[in-house]
Amino acid sequence: MFFQNKKLQLAGVLLLAAALRFVFLADNPPGLFRDEADKGYTTYSLIKTGKDLGGHKWPLQIQSFGAYTSPFYHWLSIPSIRILGLNVFSTRLIAAIAGVLACGAVYLLGRAWASEKLGLLSALILAVSPWHLLFSRWANQGILMTLFIPLALWATWRALEISEDKRLKSLAWILLAGMFWGISWNTYAPARLFVPLFMASIFLIQIAFSPRRFSDGIRLVLAGLTSVAVASPFILDILFHWEETQTRLKFLTGGEPLTWGGFLLNYLKHWDPGYLFLYGDENLRHHVPGEGQLNVFEVVFGLIGIFGLFKTTGLWRGWLLAWLLLSPVPAAITNEGLPHALRTLMIVPGFSLLAGVGVALAAHWLTQKSSVLSFAAIAILIVAQTVFVGYLFFQKFPNDEKAAYAWETGLVEALKWTEVSRGPTELCTLTGVLEYPEAYLQFVLKPDPGSIQRGGGYPGYHFLPLGRATDPRRDTAEGLYLERAYFAGKPPNWKKVPPPEEYEKMDLYWRLYRVTTP
């Protein structure tokens, strides 16, 4: 019954996606990155005061680490943090939910484009994609692109396929498509370039090749105008803070004008086979060691899928190719950390659909020989990929030392233990080998957001200059000192304060010392 009931199959795919994204969510990734801490506490500030940490009332851009960013992740996190409190799980919850819903959105899109089979296969491939899975497990805005862009495409396709005599129904889908495009545009900064380029490409494809080019053109223009209306408050706010936007862009480009040659080189880095198939993004917050950005399943069937696009029909093929080819463009105009898996995250559902085409074609070939062979071969490959992804994420990744450093493993526990150990008037000095320590203190201590907005400090805590570790020759005052474990060699008057079992996670990476007069 399961293998014949499409609704049960979809439910199975979504349950698998949910299991991979929700299990051990608070503990894996194995730490809390500063961006997550900042998102969590900023959302907490919005709940308590209606203002971000810069004191802006319900802002259309969130001020974070001296820059401005989209507010959507913060807004969507308000219910989870209000209900569950400020913690790692509640901060990451929206990413996990968006990751599961993205699989559903890809199913809808694949079904609308070609068939139920393509929708189910593509959703399943996305569910076990390590690239998508990693970003579904920590608080980042990029994951929202993988939900709203497929939804926008689905609604747009539905708007175009409705006959011309059903104007009200068509208009409803046009408005829905425009709303999704407007939201997609503001999910994450790279989408602000990608979405207009993608919408323009779809428009050109339809007026060039559609038999209803005039009707399609009108509908797409209406969807575009609706998206502009939805995004207009955010566009105006960006223009109002244009100086800050330019400053951020100069930082990302290294302050140097980008040449066409530089852009092309940056673009091609995102198609490097080593990056895609072997070693992935160098940033271990963007990549799980053990595979490239794409898994073997996606690589093999993606290549078959390219061939499969020539074996099928439909203008959606042009949409899919435009999606894949345009996704690296926003990252390519920057010079920071390339190739960049987060800024190109919108490409992942496109890869899943391409691989879905490949699986469907391979299944068709095998079915000509034996339907049993076809089913068995694909089932074995899917199970093997799921098991391997499970091993990477839940066995290897949490125990990887390099990943632990990238994720600041144990720091939340270390700060909790510090607060428990610190006397009423005792000062704790935090190592300078830690960027934005205030974000972590805000997350753990949960100080009054109003005080932080007014420029208040953190009583009982002192920050060393960025880059300077604790040094017994210079840091002679009595009190507590929190340092990374690899700076562990200290004189006798630096007494380690051993953590209890509930905070033992910190002990591999952090040390808390109490300094007394020699």
C-alpha positions, 0 to 999 in steps of 0.5 A: 500500500505504501508504495502505491499511495503517493500521500503516504510516500510524501509523508514518509519523505517529510518524516525522514527530513524531520528526523534528520533535522530535529534529532539532537538539534540543540547538540549538533552542530556541536556548539553555538556560533556567534551569529546564532547567539546574536540572532537568539538574543536579538529576537529575545530583545524584540520579544521583551522591548520591541526593539533590536539591540541598536534600539530600533523599534520593530526594524525592517533591517536588524542591526547586527555586528555593525551591519544590517541584515534581514529580519525574517529569521528573527520574526519567525523565531519569536514564537519558539523563543517566547514559548520555549525560552532563549536556548539553542534549540529554540534559536535553531528551530525555525531553520529545521522547520524551514528545511523540512518545509523546503522538501515539501516545496520542492515536491510541489514544484517537481509535481507541477513541472513534470510529474508526481514521481519527480516531485517525490524523488527531488524531495527525497534527495533534498531531505538527505542532502548534506549541504541542505541538512547542515544549514537546516540545523543551525540558525541562518537566514540562507535556509529560508531561500530554499523554502520561499524560492521553490514556493515562488516558482511553484506559484508562478508556474501554476499562474501561467498554466491556468487557461486565459478564461479563468482570470480570477483564479489566475490572478490569485496565483499571480498575487501568491507568486508575487508575495513569495517572490517578495519574501524570497527577495528579503530572506537573505542578502544574496537573494536581493540580486538573485531573485530579480535576475531569476525573475527576468530570466523566467520572463525572457524564457516565456516571451521567447518560447511560450505559445502564450507569450503575451499572456505569460508576459502580462502575468509575469509583469503583474507578479513582478509588480506584486513582489516589488510592492511586498518588498518596497518597505524593505527596499526603502529602508535599505536606501535609507541606510545606504551608507551602511549597505555600501560599507558592508559591500566594500568589506565583502569585496575587499574594498577593491573594484571588481573587474569582469575577469575577477567576477568570472574567476569568482563565479567559476570557483563555485563550479570547481569539481573539487569543491562540489564533489570532494572537499567542499567549503573550507568553512566547517560551519558550511560543510561536513567533513567526509564529502563535498558539498554534493553527495555521490548520489546527487553527483551521479544522478545530477549528471544523468539529469543533465542528459535527461533534460534533453529527453523530456519537454517543457519550458521548466527545463529553462527555468531549472538551468537559469536557477542553477547558472544564476545561483553563484552570481551574488557570491561571485561579486564578493571576495570573501571566503570563496567558494561560499556555500551559504551565499549560494544555498539557493542552488541546492533545491535546484540540484535536487530537482536535477538529480530527481530527473536523473533518478527518474530517467535511470529508473525508466532505463532499469524498468525496461529490463526489470521493474524489480531491479529498478526498484531494488537498485534505487532503494538500496542507493537511497538507503545507503545514502541516508545511512552514510549521511546519518553517520557523517552528521551524528557520529563523525561531525560531532567528534571532529576537532576542527569542526569543534573549534569552528562552532565554539564547542563548549563555550555556552557550557563554559559561560554557564559554569563561570556564572555559577562559579563567580562570586558576587563581586568577583571579576571574570576576564574572558580571553581575547581569542574569541570574536564578539564575546558579548554575543555569547554573554547576552545569550547565556546571561540574558541581561535586560535588553533595554540596558544593552540598547542603552550601551550598558556593559556586563557587570562582573566580566572583562574582555581582553583585547581581540587576539590576546590570550590570558597571560600570567605575566600580565594578568595578575589580578585576582579573579576568574579567567576563562581561556581556551584549553590549548592555552592551558599551561598556567603557574600554580596560583592559577587554579583550575575550577573543574566543571561538574558533569553537566558542564563537562562538554566544556572541559575539552575546549575551555578552562576556567581558572581562579587566580589567587595571590602567590 
